[in-house]
Amino acid sequence: MVPVLLILIPLLTGLGLFWVKSDSAARTLAFMASLASLCIMLAALTVWDSPKYLAYDHVWLGILNSRFHFALDGMSKLLCLLTVFCFPLIIYSTWNNKYPDSNRFHALLMLSQAGLLGVFLSMDALLFYFFWELALIPLYFLCSRWGGEKRIQVTIKFFLYTFLGSLFMLIGMIMLYNKAGGSFAYADFLKLKMAPGEEFGIFLMLMLAFAIKMPLFPFHTWQPDTYETAPTGVTMVLSAIMAKMGVFGLLRWLAPVVPSATYQYGDNIATLAVIGMLYASFIAIQQNDLKRLVAYSSIAHIGLMILAVFAPSYGGIQGVMIQMFSHGINILGMWVVINAIENKFGTRKISDLGGIAQQSPSLTLFTVIIVLANIAMPLTNAFVGEFMMFNGVLGSAATKFGVAYTVAGGLTIILGAVYSLRMVQNVFYGPTNQLTAKATDISLNVQVVLAIIVVGILLMGIYPKPMLALTEDLSHLILNRMNLK
């Protein structure tokens, strides 16, 4: 019941919004639908936390032996909660942003939410692929219709990358379907016993798809351009939630399904992750555009999650799942700050700003806390996940380079502090200029959103136990499949 409601609410709202002509009504309906999804998810974590409410299984394409099979396990709960938590904040924080054909903008946003929830809930490979595409297709239109000056070129690049990734994934799923005797069921995939050589082709297809989506170096080049050009509300979805689809794919559909190949080629992928982390961190230091700085920062953070997946340990895998949620909250906070600055001053260039703290103390306070979380200071949410990942990589029995990877990863934390704190210094402190001297404080809706995010950051940093309890079973499953108990 719960999975069906979670998907139907944004899906039906999105379809209905195409016929709503009033911009304010469209925005309000989208916001109310996103709040309804959040209420359903909170009920699933409390009063409906029972197997009979958390799963749905029905025939879909009988000729292909594919089913409408949805389930809320620990990782699905985390990522569905992240999705339904972020969407109301995204809509409310961008309430004053002006979009031509606002009804279509919010309709596509709702359809993307339905696709994302379907990805995290699907326990059938063909269904997973269907919702993967449903999550992506609305974003092509959102970027190409409401993006910046170079939106067409950037969207074409985004489309080509993600289309190829989807094609690779479909090929891999069909290979698994044939190996499983004509079944797309996740449970049947877990029963497969394949030699490492048989797993390689499947591993390659799925890994390419997920590498593009996360993105993993050197498949990352679409991301900074897309983040910069897309409307900020769309960038929030791409960065806070959609980037997690790739990491989720690794933990759900790659590591447990083709464990031997994941173990055998783990060092190669981990090395690419480390290179990407260092590369993105050094590039971020050079950025003058706030959007591009945060985009490269996101590549570095995702790289650490990939590293922990391919240098697996129990604590490290748990850390990845926790960090997916924490990174989504923190990066959303950064985008809300950037949207507020761009709306107020008409620029995202760090060199054009300065002294904002004198005119907007609340924005400054919220930003400093979010930045500290983004660099994993103790008592913030990111500290929990990053500590567990580093500890897991260092002690992993699956890699020969645990110490080297840990040192390299630690360097990216230092570099992250450099570019993040330098940004805070140059944007918020020092003397004001002609642009910032007459600024006023941020609007109430932005203050409310940032306050909610900051409360979430501190609560998770101080008391992460409920999140850790959700991730225990899947962590054991992955390690058992890779014989790393």
matplotlib code that plots the C-alpha trace (Angstrom):
import matplotlib.pyplot as plt

x = [0.0, 2.6, 4.9, 1.9, 0.7, 4.2, 4.4, 0.8, 0.6, 3.3, 2.5, -1.2, -0.4, 2.2, -0.2, -3.0, -0.8, -0.6, -4.2, -3.9, -3.5, -2.8, 0.9, 0.2, -2.3, 0.2, 2.9, 0.6, -0.7, 2.8, 3.8, 0.7, 1.4, 5.0, 3.8, 1.3, 4.1, 6.2, 3.3, 2.9, 6.6, 6.6, 3.6, 5.5, 8.3, 6.0, 2.4, 2.6, 6.0, 4.8, 5.5, 1.9, 2.0, 5.6, 5.4, 3.3, 3.5, 1.3, 1.6, 2.8, 4.1, 3.2, 4.7, 8.1, 7.6, 7.9, 5.9, 4.9, 7.0, 7.8, 9.3, 10.6, 13.7, 16.2, 18.0, 14.8, 13.4, 16.4, 16.3, 12.6, 12.7, 15.4, 13.3, 10.0, 11.9, 13.7, 10.9, 8.7, 11.9, 12.9, 9.4, 9.1, 12.6, 12.1, 8.6, 9.5, 11.4, 9.6, 9.1, 7.3, 4.5, 4.9, 2.3, 4.4, 7.5, 6.0, 4.2, 7.6, 9.1, 6.3, 6.8, 10.5, 9.7, 7.5, 10.3, 12.8, 10.6, 10.0, 13.7, 14.3, 11.3, 11.5, 12.4, 12.0, 14.8, 12.5, 10.4, 13.6, 14.6, 11.2, 11.3, 15.0, 13.8, 10.7, 13.0, 15.4, 13.1, 11.3, 14.7, 15.7, 12.6, 13.2, 16.8, 16.1, 13.0, 13.9, 17.7, 20.3, 21.9, 23.6, 20.8, 20.4, 24.0, 24.3, 21.0, 22.1, 25.3, 23.3, 20.9, 23.7, 25.5, 22.5, 20.9, 24.0, 24.1, 20.5, 21.2, 24.1, 22.0, 19.2, 21.7, 23.0, 19.5, 18.6, 21.8, 20.7, 17.2, 18.5, 20.8, 17.9, 15.8, 13.5, 12.9, 13.5, 12.9, 15.6, 15.3, 16.0, 19.1, 20.4, 20.1, 22.4, 25.7, 28.1, 31.8, 33.8, 34.2, 30.4, 29.9, 32.3, 30.0, 27.1, 29.4, 30.7, 27.2, 25.8, 29.0, 29.0, 25.4, 25.9, 29.3, 27.7, 24.8, 26.9, 29.2, 32.5, 35.7, 36.1, 32.4, 31.7, 32.0, 28.3, 27.7, 29.2, 27.7, 24.3, 24.3, 25.4, 22.8, 19.8, 17.3, 18.4, 15.3, 16.2, 19.8, 18.7, 16.9, 19.9, 22.4, 20.5, 18.6, 19.3, 23.1, 22.2, 20.5, 23.9, 25.3, 22.0, 22.4, 25.8, 24.5, 21.2, 21.9, 25.7, 27.6, 25.0, 24.2, 27.7, 29.8, 32.8, 33.3, 32.7, 35.4, 37.8, 37.6, 37.1, 40.6, 40.2, 37.0, 38.3, 41.4, 39.1, 37.1, 40.2, 41.5, 38.1, 38.0, 41.4, 40.7, 37.3, 38.7, 41.6, 39.2, 36.7, 39.5, 39.8, 36.1, 34.6, 31.0, 29.2, 27.2, 30.4, 32.1, 29.3, 29.1, 32.8, 32.4, 29.6, 31.8, 34.4, 31.8, 30.2, 33.7, 34.3, 31.0, 32.1, 35.5, 33.8, 31.5, 34.5, 36.7, 33.9, 33.5, 30.5, 31.0, 32.0, 28.9, 26.7, 28.6, 27.8, 24.0, 24.1, 26.2, 23.8, 21.1, 23.4, 25.0, 21.5, 20.5, 23.8, 24.0, 20.4, 21.2, 24.1, 21.8, 19.2, 21.9, 23.1, 19.5, 19.0, 22.2, 21.5, 17.9, 19.1, 22.2, 21.7, 25.1, 26.8, 30.4, 32.3, 34.5, 31.4, 30.3, 31.5, 30.4, 27.0, 27.2, 26.7, 23.4, 22.1, 23.2, 20.7, 21.8, 25.4, 24.7, 22.8, 25.5, 28.4, 26.6, 25.8, 29.4, 30.8, 28.5, 29.7, 33.3, 32.2, 32.8, 32.0, 28.4, 27.2, 25.5, 28.3, 30.9, 29.1, 29.1, 32.5, 34.1, 32.5, 33.6, 37.2, 37.4, 35.9, 38.3, 41.3, 40.3, 38.9, 40.0, 39.0, 41.6, 45.4, 45.6, 43.5, 46.1, 46.8, 43.1, 42.5, 45.3, 44.1, 40.6, 41.7, 43.5, 40.2, 38.6, 41.4, 40.9, 37.2, 37.8, 40.0, 37.5, 34.5, 35.9, 37.5, 34.1, 32.5, 35.3, 35.0, 31.2, 30.1, 32.9, 35.2, 34.0, 30.7, 30.7, 28.2, 26.3, 26.0, 26.0, 22.2, 21.2, 18.5, 18.1, 16.6, 12.9, 10.9, 10.4, 14.2, 14.8, 12.3, 13.9, 17.4, 16.3, 14.8, 17.9, 20.2, 18.0, 18.3, 22.0, 22.4, 19.9, 21.6, 25.1, 24.1, 21.9, 22.5, 21.3, 17.9, 19.5, 22.2, 19.5, 17.9, 21.1, 22.2, 20.5, 21.7, 25.3, 25.4, 23.8, 26.5, 29.4, 28.0, 27.6, 31.2, 32.4, 33.6, 31.6]
y = [0.0, 2.6, 2.1, 2.5, 5.7, 7.2, 6.8, 7.6, 10.9, 12.8, 10.9, 11.8, 15.4, 15.8, 14.6, 16.8, 20.0, 20.1, 21.3, 23.8, 27.3, 29.4, 29.6, 30.1, 27.2, 24.9, 25.7, 25.3, 21.9, 20.6, 21.7, 20.1, 16.9, 16.8, 17.3, 14.5, 12.2, 13.2, 12.4, 9.0, 8.2, 9.3, 7.0, 4.2, 4.7, 4.7, 3.5, 1.5, -0.1, -3.6, -5.9, -5.9, -2.1, -1.8, -4.1, -4.5, -7.3, -7.8, -9.1, -6.4, -7.9, -11.6, -12.5, -11.3, -12.6, -9.0, -7.8, -4.6, -5.5, -2.7, -2.9, -0.6, -2.1, -0.1, 1.6, 2.3, 3.9, 6.2, 7.3, 7.6, 9.7, 11.8, 12.3, 13.2, 15.4, 17.4, 18.1, 20.3, 22.2, 22.6, 23.9, 26.2, 27.6, 28.5, 29.9, 33.3, 32.1, 33.0, 30.2, 30.7, 28.0, 27.3, 24.6, 22.5, 23.2, 21.8, 19.0, 17.7, 18.2, 15.9, 13.3, 13.2, 12.7, 9.7, 8.3, 8.7, 7.0, 4.1, 3.6, 3.3, 1.0, -1.4, -5.0, -6.0, -5.1, -4.1, -2.0, -0.4, 0.5, 2.0, 4.3, 5.1, 6.6, 8.2, 10.1, 11.3, 12.2, 15.1, 16.6, 16.8, 19.0, 21.0, 21.8, 22.5, 24.7, 26.6, 26.4, 29.1, 30.6, 27.4, 25.1, 23.3, 22.3, 21.3, 19.3, 17.4, 16.4, 15.4, 13.4, 11.6, 10.6, 9.4, 7.8, 5.7, 4.8, 3.7, 1.6, -0.1, -0.8, -2.3, -4.7, -5.7, -6.4, -8.5, -10.5, -11.1, -12.0, -14.7, -16.0, -16.1, -18.3, -15.6, -13.6, -9.9, -10.5, -9.1, -12.2, -14.5, -12.4, -13.0, -16.8, -16.8, -18.6, -17.4, -17.7, -14.5, -14.6, -14.8, -11.9, -9.6, -8.6, -7.9, -6.0, -3.8, -2.9, -2.0, -0.2, 2.0, 3.0, 3.8, 5.5, 8.0, 8.8, 9.3, 10.5, 8.7, 10.1, 10.2, 10.1, 13.3, 16.0, 16.5, 17.3, 20.8, 22.2, 20.8, 21.9, 25.4, 25.7, 24.1, 26.1, 26.0, 24.0, 21.4, 21.4, 20.7, 17.6, 16.5, 16.9, 16.2, 13.1, 12.0, 11.5, 8.9, 6.8, 5.6, 4.8, 3.1, 1.0, -0.1, -1.3, -2.8, -4.2, -4.5, -5.6, -8.2, -9.5, -9.9, -10.0, -11.9, -9.3, -6.5, -7.9, -8.7, -5.3, -3.3, -1.8, -0.4, 1.4, 2.5, 4.0, 6.0, 7.2, 8.5, 10.2, 11.8, 13.0, 14.7, 16.1, 17.6, 19.0, 20.8, 22.1, 23.4, 25.5, 27.4, 28.2, 31.7, 30.5, 29.2, 26.6, 25.1, 25.1, 23.1, 20.8, 19.8, 19.5, 17.0, 14.9, 14.7, 13.6, 11.0, 9.7, 8.8, 6.9, 4.9, 4.2, 2.8, 0.5, -1.0, -1.3, -2.8, -3.5, -3.6, -0.1, 1.3, 0.1, 1.4, 4.7, 4.9, 4.5, 7.1, 9.5, 9.3, 10.8, 13.3, 14.5, 15.0, 17.2, 19.2, 19.8, 20.9, 23.5, 24.8, 25.1, 27.0, 29.4, 29.9, 30.4, 33.1, 34.9, 34.8, 36.1, 38.9, 40.0, 38.8, 37.0, 33.8, 35.1, 35.0, 37.9, 40.1, 39.5, 40.3, 41.5, 39.8, 38.9, 42.6, 42.8, 39.2, 37.6, 34.8, 33.6, 33.8, 31.7, 29.0, 28.9, 28.5, 25.5, 23.9, 24.4, 22.9, 19.9, 19.6, 19.3, 16.7, 18.6, 16.5, 16.8, 17.3, 14.6, 14.1, 13.3, 10.1, 8.7, 9.9, 8.5, 5.2, 5.2, 6.1, 3.5, 0.9, 1.7, 1.6, -1.8, -3.4, -6.9, -6.5, -4.0, -3.9, -0.1, 0.7, 3.0, 4.9, 5.3, 6.6, 9.1, 10.4, 10.6, 12.5, 15.0, 15.7, 16.5, 19.1, 20.5, 20.6, 22.8, 25.1, 25.9, 25.9, 28.2, 30.4, 30.8, 31.7, 34.3, 35.9, 35.9, 36.7, 38.5, 41.5, 44.9, 45.3, 46.6, 48.5, 45.4, 44.1, 47.3, 47.8, 44.1, 43.0, 39.7, 36.6, 36.0, 34.1, 31.0, 30.7, 31.1, 28.3, 25.9, 26.6, 26.2, 22.8, 21.7, 22.8, 21.1, 17.9, 18.3, 18.6, 15.9, 13.3, 14.3, 14.0, 10.9, 8.7, 5.5, 5.3, 5.7, 3.1, 0.6, 0.8, -0.2, -3.3, -6.0, -4.9, -4.3, -7.9, -9.1, -7.4, -8.7, -12.2, -12.2, -11.1, -13.6, -10.8, -11.6]
z = [0.0, 1.0, -2.1, -4.4, -2.6, -2.6, -6.4, -7.3, -5.4, -7.4, -10.6, -10.7, -9.5, -12.2, -14.9, -13.5, -13.4, -17.2, -17.2, -14.4, -15.9, -12.8, -11.8, -8.1, -8.1, -9.8, -7.4, -4.4, -5.7, -6.3, -2.7, -1.1, -3.0, -1.9, 1.7, 1.3, 0.2, 3.2, 5.5, 3.9, 4.3, 8.0, 8.6, 6.9, 9.4, 12.4, 12.4, 9.1, 9.7, 9.0, 6.0, 4.9, 4.4, 3.0, 0.0, -3.2, -5.7, -8.7, -12.3, -14.7, -18.0, -17.6, -21.0, -19.8, -16.2, -14.9, -11.9, -10.2, -7.1, -4.7, -1.3, 1.5, 3.1, 5.1, 2.2, 0.3, 3.5, 3.7, 0.1, -0.1, 3.0, 1.5, -1.7, 0.0, 2.5, -0.2, -2.6, -0.3, 0.6, -3.0, -4.0, -1.0, -1.2, -4.9, -4.3, -5.6, -8.6, -11.9, -14.4, -17.7, -18.0, -14.3, -14.4, -16.8, -14.8, -11.6, -13.5, -14.8, -11.3, -9.8, -12.5, -11.7, -8.0, -9.0, -11.1, -8.3, -5.7, -8.2, -8.6, -4.9, -4.4, -7.4, -6.7, -10.4, -12.9, -15.8, -13.4, -12.1, -15.6, -16.4, -13.4, -14.0, -17.4, -15.8, -13.4, -16.1, -19.0, -17.2, -16.4, -20.1, -20.7, -17.5, -18.4, -22.1, -21.5, -18.4, -18.4, -18.9, -22.0, -23.2, -22.2, -25.6, -26.0, -22.3, -22.4, -25.5, -23.8, -20.7, -22.8, -24.7, -21.5, -19.7, -22.7, -23.3, -19.6, -19.7, -22.8, -21.0, -18.0, -20.1, -21.8, -18.4, -17.1, -20.1, -19.6, -16.0, -17.2, -19.4, -16.7, -14.2, -16.6, -17.8, -14.6, -13.8, -10.0, -7.8, -5.5, -8.5, -9.4, -5.9, -6.4, -9.4, -9.2, -11.9, -12.5, -12.4, -16.2, -16.7, -14.3, -16.1, -19.0, -16.7, -14.3, -17.1, -18.5, -15.1, -13.9, -17.0, -16.4, -12.7, -13.3, -15.7, -13.3, -10.1, -11.9, -11.6, -13.2, -16.2, -17.0, -15.0, -17.7, -18.2, -14.5, -13.9, -17.1, -16.3, -12.7, -13.8, -16.7, -15.1, -13.1, -9.5, -8.5, -11.0, -9.9, -6.4, -7.6, -9.7, -6.9, -3.7, -4.9, -8.5, -8.0, -5.4, -8.0, -9.2, -5.7, -4.9, -8.1, -6.9, -3.6, -4.8, -8.3, -8.7, -5.6, -4.4, -7.9, -9.4, -6.2, -7.7, -10.4, -7.9, -5.7, -8.6, -10.2, -7.1, -6.9, -10.5, -9.7, -6.3, -8.1, -10.5, -7.5, -5.8, -8.9, -9.3, -5.7, -6.0, -9.5, -8.5, -5.2, -7.0, -9.7, -7.1, -5.5, -8.8, -9.3, -9.2, -9.9, -6.8, -8.8, -10.4, -7.0, -5.4, -8.5, -8.2, -4.5, -5.1, -7.4, -4.6, -2.0, -4.3, -5.1, -1.4, -1.4, -4.5, -2.9, 0.2, -1.9, -3.7, -0.6, 1.3, 5.0, 7.2, 8.7, 5.3, 3.6, 6.4, 6.1, 2.4, 3.0, 5.8, 3.7, 0.8, 3.1, 4.8, 1.5, 0.0, 2.9, 3.0, -0.7, -0.8, 1.8, -0.3, -3.4, -1.3, -0.2, -3.8, -5.0, -2.3, -3.2, -7.0, -6.5, -4.2, -6.1, -9.6, -9.7, -8.6, -9.0, -5.8, -6.9, -7.2, -3.6, -0.1, 3.3, 3.1, 6.8, 7.7, 5.8, 6.1, 9.4, 9.3, 5.9, 7.1, 10.2, 8.3, 5.6, 8.0, 9.7, 6.3, 5.2, 8.4, 7.8, 4.2, 5.4, 8.0, 11.3, 14.4, 15.7, 12.1, 10.0, 7.5, 10.2, 11.0, 7.4, 6.5, 9.6, 9.0, 5.3, 6.1, 8.9, 6.5, 3.7, 6.0, 7.4, 4.3, 3.5, -0.2, -1.3, -1.3, -1.1, 1.9, 3.5, 0.3, -0.5, 3.1, 2.8, -0.5, 0.7, 3.8, 1.5, -0.2, 3.1, 3.7, 0.2, 0.8, 3.9, 1.8, -0.9, 1.3, 4.0, 1.3, -0.3, 3.1, 3.7, 0.3, 0.0, 3.6, 5.3, 4.5, 3.3, 1.4, -2.2, -4.3, -5.0, -1.4, 0.6, 0.4, 0.7, 3.1, 4.9, 3.3, 3.0, 5.5, 3.3, 2.8, 6.5, 7.3, 4.8, 6.0, 9.6, 8.9, 7.1, 9.9, 12.5, 10.4, 10.2, 14.0, 14.9, 12.6, 13.8, 17.5, 17.3, 14.2, 15.7, 14.0, 10.6, 11.4, 12.4, 9.0, 7.1, 9.0, 6.9, 3.5, 4.7, 5.9, 2.6, 0.4, 2.6, 2.7, -1.1, -1.5, 1.2, 3.4, 6.5]

ax = plt.figure().add_subplot(projection="3d")
ax.plot(x, y, z, "-o")
ax.set_aspect("equal")
plt.show()
